[in-house]
Amino acid sequence: MAADIEIILKSTAEHPVFLSFPDLFTPKEYENEGRKSYVREANFIIGPDHPQVEQIKEGIRRAIADKWPSNPPTIPVERRPLRSGMVEDPDTGEKKARWDGYDGKLFISANRRCKGETREAAMAETNPIQLIDGVKGPDGKFVRLKESDGKLYAGARVNAILRIYAYDGTRHQNPNRINCSIEAVQFAGHGEAFGAKPVDADGLLDEVPGLMEDGFDAPAGGAAAGSKSSGATDDLL
């Protein structure tokens, strides 16, 4: 039986590892041919000059050789965990970043599938991924992170323990692939959060003419809507 290849991915000041699209606390739902599955997942963005790139590539080659020693299949890039952050624009043919933060980068796509076949069952499972802080508590163990701690967000710097393994899909009429499972994610520092920058609503929008602070239109006579002039009757009575 082929053994998983463990990668301890480390973030440094010169070669950071950024977390992207993290669904680590709450499983994400997928559906295939009417069957639902629940997965905890994330991408890990690294530079092409990260010192562990060759280690990851070698891990993928080893996984293929161990799984198929006599006749290894050709597994395309899109079915491997290490991929380019750049794609070709179908209209212009130019290279562009897949998403915010991916320009000129590589990324590792990794996940951990839940055993539960319903959302309730998946949520009830103990999270198999160790999500930890970068400091240890009084017990000498790393502090376990909660989602409310706000540290494992898209753009945070992290360390991660990953396992690369081969999947033979022929028995289930699926394509062969090389997968990567997440074993642990450690907060290693704050970074700039990914995503579109917020718009400047104050600079782009104008005040609505004639609108009072309470949201009512000011009547032509100058009195606020809803107030009574002297001697007026309430038409709701």
CYANA upper distance limits for C-alpha pairs under 8 A (distance plus 0.5 A):
  1 MET  CA     67 LYS  CA      8.08
  2 ALA  CA     63 ALA  CA      7.81
  2 ALA  CA     66 ASP  CA      5.79
  2 ALA  CA     67 LYS  CA      6.02
  2 ALA  CA    165 TYR  CA      8.45
  3 ALA  CA     63 ALA  CA      8.31
  3 ALA  CA     66 ASP  CA      8.12
  3 ALA  CA    165 TYR  CA      7.86
  4 ASP  CA     63 ALA  CA      7.78
  4 ASP  CA    163 ARG  CA      6.35
  4 ASP  CA    164 ILE  CA      6.13
  4 ASP  CA    165 TYR  CA      5.49
  5 ILE  CA     59 GLY  CA      6.52
  5 ILE  CA     62 ARG  CA      8.42
  5 ILE  CA     63 ALA  CA      7.61
  5 ILE  CA    163 ARG  CA      5.82
  5 ILE  CA    164 ILE  CA      5.50
  5 ILE  CA    165 TYR  CA      6.99
  6 GLU  CA    161 ILE  CA      7.61
  6 GLU  CA    162 LEU  CA      6.27
  6 GLU  CA    163 ARG  CA      4.94
  6 GLU  CA    164 ILE  CA      6.92
  7 ILE  CA     55 GLN  CA      8.45
  7 ILE  CA     56 ILE  CA      7.69
  7 ILE  CA    161 ILE  CA      6.32
  7 ILE  CA    162 LEU  CA      5.59
  7 ILE  CA    163 ARG  CA      6.51
  7 ILE  CA    164 ILE  CA      8.09
  8 ILE  CA    159 ASN  CA      8.00
  8 ILE  CA    160 ALA  CA      6.41
  8 ILE  CA    161 ILE  CA      5.05
  8 ILE  CA    162 LEU  CA      6.85
  9 LEU  CA     17 VAL  CA      8.36
  9 LEU  CA     52 GLN  CA      7.81
  9 LEU  CA    159 ASN  CA      6.09
  9 LEU  CA    160 ALA  CA      5.57
  9 LEU  CA    161 ILE  CA      6.60
  9 LEU  CA    162 LEU  CA      7.84
 10 LYS  CA     16 PRO  CA      8.18
 10 LYS  CA     17 VAL  CA      7.43
 10 LYS  CA    158 VAL  CA      7.91
 10 LYS  CA    159 ASN  CA      5.25
 10 LYS  CA    160 ALA  CA      7.21
 11 SER  CA     15 HIS  CA      6.52
 11 SER  CA     16 PRO  CA      4.84
 11 SER  CA     17 VAL  CA      5.29
 11 SER  CA    157 ARG  CA      7.28
 11 SER  CA    158 VAL  CA      6.58
 11 SER  CA    159 ASN  CA      6.04
 11 SER  CA    188 ALA  CA      7.55
 12 THR  CA     16 PRO  CA      5.48
 12 THR  CA     17 VAL  CA      8.09
 15 HIS  CA     46 ILE  CA      7.79
 15 HIS  CA     47 GLY  CA      7.38
 15 HIS  CA     49 ASP  CA      8.27
 15 HIS  CA     50 HIS  CA      6.08
 15 HIS  CA     51 PRO  CA      8.29
 16 PRO  CA     46 ILE  CA      7.08
 16 PRO  CA     47 GLY  CA      8.27
 16 PRO  CA    157 ARG  CA      6.97
 16 PRO  CA    158 VAL  CA      8.34
 17 VAL  CA     44 PHE  CA      6.77
 17 VAL  CA     45 ILE  CA      6.08
 17 VAL  CA     46 ILE  CA      5.68
 17 VAL  CA    157 ARG  CA      6.01
 17 VAL  CA    158 VAL  CA      6.22
 17 VAL  CA    159 ASN  CA      7.37
 18 PHE  CA     44 PHE  CA      6.13
 18 PHE  CA     45 ILE  CA      5.48
 18 PHE  CA     46 ILE  CA      7.28
 18 PHE  CA    154 ALA  CA      7.95
 18 PHE  CA    155 GLY  CA      5.91
 18 PHE  CA    156 ALA  CA      6.07
 18 PHE  CA    157 ARG  CA      5.17
 18 PHE  CA    158 VAL  CA      6.58
 18 PHE  CA    191 GLY  CA      8.36
 19 LEU  CA     42 ALA  CA      7.47
 19 LEU  CA     43 ASN  CA      6.59
 19 LEU  CA     44 PHE  CA      5.51
 19 LEU  CA     45 ILE  CA      6.93
 19 LEU  CA    152 LEU  CA      7.88
 19 LEU  CA    153 TYR  CA      7.31
 19 LEU  CA    154 ALA  CA      5.68
 19 LEU  CA    155 GLY  CA      5.86
 19 LEU  CA    156 ALA  CA      6.00
 19 LEU  CA    157 ARG  CA      6.78
 19 LEU  CA    158 VAL  CA      6.93
 20 SER  CA     42 ALA  CA      6.47
 20 SER  CA     43 ASN  CA      5.42
 20 SER  CA     44 PHE  CA      6.54
 20 SER  CA     45 ILE  CA      7.49
 20 SER  CA    153 TYR  CA      7.91
 20 SER  CA    154 ALA  CA      4.94
 20 SER  CA    155 GLY  CA      6.66
 20 SER  CA    194 PHE  CA      8.27
 21 PHE  CA     41 GLU  CA      8.23
 21 PHE  CA     42 ALA  CA      5.83
 21 PHE  CA     43 ASN  CA      6.59
 21 PHE  CA    154 ALA  CA      6.39
 22 PRO  CA     41 GLU  CA      6.55
 22 PRO  CA     42 ALA  CA      4.84
 22 PRO  CA     43 ASN  CA      7.44
 22 PRO  CA    152 LEU  CA      7.97
 22 PRO  CA    153 TYR  CA      7.16
 22 PRO  CA    154 ALA  CA      6.86
 23 ASP  CA     27 PRO  CA      6.69
 23 ASP  CA     28 LYS  CA      6.98
 23 ASP  CA     40 ARG  CA      5.82
 23 ASP  CA     41 GLU  CA      5.65
 23 ASP  CA     42 ALA  CA      6.57
 24 LEU  CA     40 ARG  CA      5.51
 24 LEU  CA     41 GLU  CA      6.35
 24 LEU  CA     42 ALA  CA      7.51
 24 LEU  CA    129 ILE  CA      8.20
 25 PHE  CA     40 ARG  CA      7.69
 25 PHE  CA    127 ASN  CA      7.99
 25 PHE  CA    146 LYS  CA      8.31
 25 PHE  CA    147 GLU  CA      6.90
 26 THR  CA     40 ARG  CA      7.29
 26 THR  CA    123 MET  CA      7.56
 27 PRO  CA     38 TYR  CA      5.97
 27 PRO  CA     39 VAL  CA      5.43
 27 PRO  CA     40 ARG  CA      5.16
 27 PRO  CA     41 GLU  CA      8.26
 27 PRO  CA    114 CYS  CA      8.15
 27 PRO  CA    122 ALA  CA      7.57
 27 PRO  CA    123 MET  CA      7.60
 28 LYS  CA     38 TYR  CA      5.91
 28 LYS  CA     39 VAL  CA      5.67
 28 LYS  CA     40 ARG  CA      6.62
 28 LYS  CA     41 GLU  CA      8.24
 29 GLU  CA     36 LYS  CA      7.26
 29 GLU  CA     37 SER  CA      6.36
 29 GLU  CA     38 TYR  CA      5.20
 29 GLU  CA     39 VAL  CA      7.08
 29 GLU  CA    119 ARG  CA      8.23
 30 TYR  CA     36 LYS  CA      6.02
 30 TYR  CA     37 SER  CA      5.76
 30 TYR  CA     38 TYR  CA      6.74
 30 TYR  CA     39 VAL  CA      8.22
 31 GLU  CA     35 ARG  CA      5.89
 31 GLU  CA     36 LYS  CA      4.78
 31 GLU  CA     37 SER  CA      6.78
 32 ASN  CA     36 LYS  CA      6.93
 36 LYS  CA    117 GLU  CA      7.31
 36 LYS  CA    118 THR  CA      7.97
 37 SER  CA    113 ARG  CA      8.24
 37 SER  CA    114 CYS  CA      7.98
 37 SER  CA    116 GLY  CA      8.40
 37 SER  CA    117 GLU  CA      6.49
 37 SER  CA    118 THR  CA      7.99
 38 TYR  CA    113 ARG  CA      6.67
 38 TYR  CA    114 CYS  CA      5.99
 38 TYR  CA    115 LYS  CA      8.50
 38 TYR  CA    116 GLY  CA      7.91
 38 TYR  CA    117 GLU  CA      7.66
 38 TYR  CA    118 THR  CA      8.19
 38 TYR  CA    119 ARG  CA      7.53
 38 TYR  CA    122 ALA  CA      7.05
 39 VAL  CA    111 ASN  CA      7.10
 39 VAL  CA    112 ARG  CA      6.23
 39 VAL  CA    113 ARG  CA      4.85
 39 VAL  CA    114 CYS  CA      6.09
 40 ARG  CA    111 ASN  CA      6.02
 40 ARG  CA    112 ARG  CA      5.67
 40 ARG  CA    113 ARG  CA      6.73
 40 ARG  CA    114 CYS  CA      7.88
 41 GLU  CA    109 SER  CA      8.36
 41 GLU  CA    110 ALA  CA      6.33
 41 GLU  CA    111 ASN  CA      4.42
 41 GLU  CA    112 ARG  CA      6.69
 41 GLU  CA    182 ILE  CA      8.06
 42 ALA  CA    109 SER  CA      6.90
 42 ALA  CA    110 ALA  CA      6.26
 42 ALA  CA    111 ASN  CA      6.78
 43 ASN  CA    107 PHE  CA      6.77
 43 ASN  CA    108 ILE  CA      5.98
 43 ASN  CA    109 SER  CA      5.13
 43 ASN  CA    110 ALA  CA      6.63
 44 PHE  CA    107 PHE  CA      5.79
 44 PHE  CA    108 ILE  CA      5.56
 44 PHE  CA    109 SER  CA      7.17
 44 PHE  CA    110 ALA  CA      8.43
 45 ILE  CA    102 TYR  CA      7.63
 45 ILE  CA    105 LYS  CA      7.17
 45 ILE  CA    106 LEU  CA      6.35
 45 ILE  CA    107 PHE  CA      4.76
 45 ILE  CA    108 ILE  CA      7.05
 46 ILE  CA     50 HIS  CA      6.83
 46 ILE  CA    105 LYS  CA      6.43
 46 ILE  CA    106 LEU  CA      5.85
 46 ILE  CA    107 PHE  CA      6.31
 47 GLY  CA    104 GLY  CA      7.88
 47 GLY  CA    105 LYS  CA      5.34
 47 GLY  CA    106 LEU  CA      6.34
 48 PRO  CA     53 VAL  CA      7.44
 48 PRO  CA    104 GLY  CA      8.21
 48 PRO  CA    105 LYS  CA      6.45
 48 PRO  CA    106 LEU  CA      6.45
 49 ASP  CA     53 VAL  CA      7.75
 52 GLN  CA     56 ILE  CA      6.78
 53 VAL  CA     57 LYS  CA      6.81
 54 GLU  CA     58 GLU  CA      6.50
 55 GLN  CA     59 GLY  CA      6.59
 56 ILE  CA     60 ILE  CA      6.86
 56 ILE  CA     82 LEU  CA      8.11
 57 LYS  CA     61 ARG  CA      6.83
 57 LYS  CA     82 LEU  CA      8.12
 58 GLU  CA     62 ARG  CA      6.57
 59 GLY  CA     63 ALA  CA      6.64
 59 GLY  CA    164 ILE  CA      7.22
 60 ILE  CA     64 ILE  CA      6.89
 60 ILE  CA     80 ARG  CA      8.27
 60 ILE  CA    164 ILE  CA      7.24
 60 ILE  CA    165 TYR  CA      8.11
 60 ILE  CA    178 ILE  CA      7.45
 61 ARG  CA     65 ALA  CA      6.72
 62 ARG  CA     66 ASP  CA      6.42
 63 ALA  CA     67 LYS  CA      6.60
 63 ALA  CA    164 ILE  CA      7.50
 63 ALA  CA    165 TYR  CA      6.03
 63 ALA  CA    166 ALA  CA      5.99
 63 ALA  CA    178 ILE  CA      7.91
 64 ILE  CA     68 TRP  CA      6.44
 64 ILE  CA     69 PRO  CA      8.18
 64 ILE  CA     72 PRO  CA      6.93
 64 ILE  CA     73 PRO  CA      8.39
 64 ILE  CA    166 ALA  CA      6.70
 64 ILE  CA    178 ILE  CA      8.10
 65 ALA  CA     69 PRO  CA      5.45
 65 ALA  CA     72 PRO  CA      6.96
 67 LYS  CA     72 PRO  CA      8.33
 67 LYS  CA    166 ALA  CA      6.83
 68 TRP  CA     72 PRO  CA      5.23
 68 TRP  CA     73 PRO  CA      7.95
 73 PRO  CA    176 ASN  CA      8.47
 75 ILE  CA     79 ARG  CA      6.95
 75 ILE  CA     80 ARG  CA      7.77
 75 ILE  CA    176 ASN  CA      7.35
 75 ILE  CA    177 ARG  CA      6.76
 75 ILE  CA    178 ILE  CA      8.33
 76 PRO  CA     80 ARG  CA      7.41
 77 VAL  CA     82 LEU  CA      8.15
 77 VAL  CA     83 ARG  CA      7.10
 78 GLU  CA     83 ARG  CA      7.57
 79 ARG  CA    176 ASN  CA      8.26
 79 ARG  CA    177 ARG  CA      5.55
 79 ARG  CA    178 ILE  CA      6.78
 79 ARG  CA    179 ASN  CA      8.34
 80 ARG  CA    177 ARG  CA      6.70
 80 ARG  CA    178 ILE  CA      5.45
 80 ARG  CA    179 ASN  CA      6.99
 81 PRO  CA    107 PHE  CA      8.38
 81 PRO  CA    108 ILE  CA      5.67
 81 PRO  CA    109 SER  CA      5.43
 81 PRO  CA    110 ALA  CA      7.21
 81 PRO  CA    178 ILE  CA      7.04
 81 PRO  CA    179 ASN  CA      6.42
 81 PRO  CA    180 CYS  CA      6.55
 82 LEU  CA    106 LEU  CA      7.49
 82 LEU  CA    107 PHE  CA      6.27
 82 LEU  CA    108 ILE  CA      5.10
 82 LEU  CA    109 SER  CA      7.16
 83 ARG  CA    106 LEU  CA      6.23
 83 ARG  CA    107 PHE  CA      6.04
 83 ARG  CA    108 ILE  CA      6.96
 83 ARG  CA    109 SER  CA      8.35
 84 SER  CA    104 GLY  CA      8.46
 84 SER  CA    105 LYS  CA      6.94
 84 SER  CA    106 LEU  CA      5.06
 84 SER  CA    107 PHE  CA      6.84
 85 GLY  CA     97 ALA  CA      6.36
 85 GLY  CA     98 ARG  CA      6.19
 85 GLY  CA     99 TRP  CA      8.19
 85 GLY  CA    102 TYR  CA      5.30
 85 GLY  CA    103 ASP  CA      6.64
 85 GLY  CA    104 GLY  CA      6.84
 85 GLY  CA    105 LYS  CA      5.55
 85 GLY  CA    106 LEU  CA      5.50
 85 GLY  CA    107 PHE  CA      6.76
 86 MET  CA     95 LYS  CA      6.62
 86 MET  CA     96 LYS  CA      5.85
 86 MET  CA     97 ALA  CA      4.99
 86 MET  CA     98 ARG  CA      5.97
 86 MET  CA    102 TYR  CA      7.44
 86 MET  CA    103 ASP  CA      6.84
 86 MET  CA    104 GLY  CA      6.99
 86 MET  CA    105 LYS  CA      7.82
 87 VAL  CA     95 LYS  CA      5.98
 87 VAL  CA     96 LYS  CA      6.02
 87 VAL  CA     97 ALA  CA      6.72
 87 VAL  CA     98 ARG  CA      6.43
 88 GLU  CA     93 GLY  CA      6.02
 88 GLU  CA     94 GLU  CA      6.00
 88 GLU  CA     95 LYS  CA      5.00
 88 GLU  CA     96 LYS  CA      6.69
 89 ASP  CA     93 GLY  CA      5.42
 89 ASP  CA     94 GLU  CA      5.83
 89 ASP  CA     95 LYS  CA      6.56
 89 ASP  CA     96 LYS  CA      7.01
 96 LYS  CA    103 ASP  CA      7.51
 97 ALA  CA    101 GLY  CA      8.30
 97 ALA  CA    102 TYR  CA      5.91
 97 ALA  CA    103 ASP  CA      5.06
 97 ALA  CA    104 GLY  CA      7.70
 98 ARG  CA    102 TYR  CA      6.72
 98 ARG  CA    103 ASP  CA      7.97
 99 TRP  CA    103 ASP  CA      8.21
100 ASP  CA    194 PHE  CA      6.50
100 ASP  CA    195 GLY  CA      6.51
100 ASP  CA    196 ALA  CA      8.24
101 GLY  CA    155 GLY  CA      8.43
101 GLY  CA    194 PHE  CA      6.88
102 TYR  CA    106 LEU  CA      7.72
102 TYR  CA    107 PHE  CA      8.39
109 SER  CA    180 CYS  CA      7.41
110 ALA  CA    162 LEU  CA      8.22
110 ALA  CA    179 ASN  CA      7.65
110 ALA  CA    180 CYS  CA      5.27
110 ALA  CA    181 SER  CA      5.75
110 ALA  CA    182 ILE  CA      6.41
111 ASN  CA    180 CYS  CA      7.04
111 ASN  CA    181 SER  CA      5.45
111 ASN  CA    182 ILE  CA      5.95
112 ARG  CA    128 PRO  CA      8.32
112 ARG  CA    129 ILE  CA      8.13
112 ARG  CA    181 SER  CA      5.92
112 ARG  CA    182 ILE  CA      6.33
112 ARG  CA    183 GLU  CA      8.49
114 CYS  CA    122 ALA  CA      6.26
114 CYS  CA    125 GLU  CA      8.20
115 LYS  CA    122 ALA  CA      7.21
115 LYS  CA    125 GLU  CA      8.48
116 GLY  CA    120 GLU  CA      8.38
116 GLY  CA    121 ALA  CA      5.22
116 GLY  CA    122 ALA  CA      4.98
116 GLY  CA    125 GLU  CA      7.95
117 GLU  CA    121 ALA  CA      7.05
117 GLU  CA    122 ALA  CA      7.27
118 THR  CA    122 ALA  CA      6.60
119 ARG  CA    123 MET  CA      6.54
120 GLU  CA    124 ALA  CA      6.63
121 ALA  CA    125 GLU  CA      6.98
128 PRO  CA    183 GLU  CA      7.76
129 ILE  CA    182 ILE  CA      6.93
129 ILE  CA    183 GLU  CA      5.54
129 ILE  CA    184 ALA  CA      5.68
129 ILE  CA    185 VAL  CA      7.90
130 GLN  CA    144 ARG  CA      7.99
130 GLN  CA    183 GLU  CA      6.90
130 GLN  CA    184 ALA  CA      4.90
130 GLN  CA    185 VAL  CA      6.80
131 LEU  CA    144 ARG  CA      6.39
131 LEU  CA    145 LEU  CA      6.08
131 LEU  CA    146 LYS  CA      8.42
131 LEU  CA    184 ALA  CA      6.31
131 LEU  CA    185 VAL  CA      5.55
131 LEU  CA    186 GLN  CA      6.50
132 ILE  CA    142 PHE  CA      6.42
132 ILE  CA    143 VAL  CA      6.10
132 ILE  CA    144 ARG  CA      5.00
132 ILE  CA    145 LEU  CA      5.66
132 ILE  CA    184 ALA  CA      8.08
132 ILE  CA    185 VAL  CA      6.83
132 ILE  CA    186 GLN  CA      5.29
132 ILE  CA    187 PHE  CA      6.97
133 ASP  CA    142 PHE  CA      6.53
133 ASP  CA    143 VAL  CA      5.82
133 ASP  CA    144 ARG  CA      6.78
133 ASP  CA    145 LEU  CA      6.64
133 ASP  CA    186 GLN  CA      5.99
133 ASP  CA    187 PHE  CA      5.52
133 ASP  CA    188 ALA  CA      8.02
134 GLY  CA    142 PHE  CA      7.34
134 GLY  CA    143 VAL  CA      8.22
134 GLY  CA    186 GLN  CA      6.61
134 GLY  CA    187 PHE  CA      5.95
134 GLY  CA    188 ALA  CA      6.26
135 VAL  CA    142 PHE  CA      6.21
135 VAL  CA    143 VAL  CA      7.06
136 LYS  CA    140 GLY  CA      6.08
136 LYS  CA    141 LYS  CA      5.53
136 LYS  CA    142 PHE  CA      4.47
136 LYS  CA    143 VAL  CA      6.05
137 GLY  CA    141 LYS  CA      6.25
137 GLY  CA    142 PHE  CA      6.47
137 GLY  CA    143 VAL  CA      6.13
145 LEU  CA    149 ASP  CA      6.93
145 LEU  CA    151 LYS  CA      8.37
146 LYS  CA    150 GLY  CA      8.24
147 GLU  CA    151 LYS  CA      8.15
147 GLU  CA    152 LEU  CA      7.96
151 LYS  CA    156 ALA  CA      7.44
151 LYS  CA    187 PHE  CA      7.06
151 LYS  CA    190 HIS  CA      7.97
152 LEU  CA    156 ALA  CA      6.66
152 LEU  CA    187 PHE  CA      7.04
153 TYR  CA    193 ALA  CA      7.68
154 ALA  CA    193 ALA  CA      6.17
154 ALA  CA    194 PHE  CA      6.17
155 GLY  CA    190 HIS  CA      8.11
155 GLY  CA    191 GLY  CA      5.83
155 GLY  CA    192 GLU  CA      5.97
155 GLY  CA    193 ALA  CA      4.90
155 GLY  CA    194 PHE  CA      5.81
156 ALA  CA    187 PHE  CA      7.80
156 ALA  CA    188 ALA  CA      8.11
156 ALA  CA    189 GLY  CA      6.82
156 ALA  CA    190 HIS  CA      5.49
156 ALA  CA    191 GLY  CA      5.24
156 ALA  CA    192 GLU  CA      7.57
156 ALA  CA    193 ALA  CA      7.39
157 ARG  CA    187 PHE  CA      6.86
157 ARG  CA    188 ALA  CA      5.60
157 ARG  CA    189 GLY  CA      5.48
157 ARG  CA    190 HIS  CA      6.39
157 ARG  CA    191 GLY  CA      6.52
158 VAL  CA    185 VAL  CA      7.11
158 VAL  CA    186 GLN  CA      5.91
158 VAL  CA    187 PHE  CA      5.21
158 VAL  CA    188 ALA  CA      5.05
158 VAL  CA    189 GLY  CA      7.35
159 ASN  CA    185 VAL  CA      6.36
159 ASN  CA    186 GLN  CA      5.52
159 ASN  CA    187 PHE  CA      7.11
159 ASN  CA    188 ALA  CA      6.75
160 ALA  CA    182 ILE  CA      8.03
160 ALA  CA    183 GLU  CA      8.01
160 ALA  CA    184 ALA  CA      5.98
160 ALA  CA    185 VAL  CA      4.94
160 ALA  CA    186 GLN  CA      6.56
161 ILE  CA    182 ILE  CA      6.93
161 ILE  CA    183 GLU  CA      5.85
161 ILE  CA    184 ALA  CA      5.52
161 ILE  CA    185 VAL  CA      7.08
162 LEU  CA    180 CYS  CA      6.97
162 LEU  CA    181 SER  CA      6.14
162 LEU  CA    182 ILE  CA      5.37
162 LEU  CA    183 GLU  CA      6.09
162 LEU  CA    184 ALA  CA      7.71
163 ARG  CA    180 CYS  CA      5.91
163 ARG  CA    181 SER  CA      5.66
163 ARG  CA    182 ILE  CA      7.17
163 ARG  CA    183 GLU  CA      7.71
164 ILE  CA    178 ILE  CA      7.53
164 ILE  CA    179 ASN  CA      6.31
164 ILE  CA    180 CYS  CA      4.94
164 ILE  CA    181 SER  CA      7.05
165 TYR  CA    178 ILE  CA      6.29
165 TYR  CA    179 ASN  CA      5.95
165 TYR  CA    180 CYS  CA      6.80
166 ALA  CA    176 ASN  CA      8.23
166 ALA  CA    177 ARG  CA      6.60
166 ALA  CA    178 ILE  CA      4.94
166 ALA  CA    179 ASN  CA      6.56
167 TYR  CA    176 ASN  CA      6.23
167 TYR  CA    177 ARG  CA      5.84
167 TYR  CA    178 ILE  CA      6.41
167 TYR  CA    179 ASN  CA      7.35
168 ASP  CA    175 PRO  CA      7.96
168 ASP  CA    176 ASN  CA      5.44
168 ASP  CA    177 ARG  CA      7.45
169 GLY  CA    173 GLN  CA      6.48
169 GLY  CA    174 ASN  CA      4.87
169 GLY  CA    175 PRO  CA      5.60
169 GLY  CA    176 ASN  CA      5.30
169 GLY  CA    177 ARG  CA      8.01
170 THR  CA    174 ASN  CA      6.16
170 THR  CA    175 PRO  CA      7.06
170 THR  CA    176 ASN  CA      7.38
200 ASP  CA    204 LEU  CA      6.71
201 ALA  CA    205 LEU  CA      6.27
202 ASP  CA    206 ASP  CA      8.19
210 GLY  CA    217 ASP  CA      6.25
210 GLY  CA    218 ALA  CA      6.09
211 LEU  CA    215 GLY  CA      6.58
211 LEU  CA    216 PHE  CA      6.42
211 LEU  CA    217 ASP  CA      5.17
211 LEU  CA    218 ALA  CA      6.57
212 MET  CA    216 PHE  CA      5.99
212 MET  CA    217 ASP  CA      6.42
212 MET  CA    218 ALA  CA      6.64
212 MET  CA    224 ALA  CA      8.22
216 PHE  CA    224 ALA  CA      8.18
216 PHE  CA    225 ALA  CA      6.72
217 ASP  CA    224 ALA  CA      8.04
217 ASP  CA    225 ALA  CA      7.06
218 ALA  CA    222 GLY  CA      6.82
218 ALA  CA    223 ALA  CA      7.14
218 ALA  CA    224 ALA  CA      5.74
218 ALA  CA    225 ALA  CA      6.45
219 PRO  CA    223 ALA  CA      6.52
219 PRO  CA    224 ALA  CA      6.83
219 PRO  CA    225 ALA  CA      6.72
223 ALA  CA    227 SER  CA      7.40
223 ALA  CA    229 SER  CA      8.45
228 LYS  CA    232 ALA  CA      6.54
228 LYS  CA    233 THR  CA      8.48
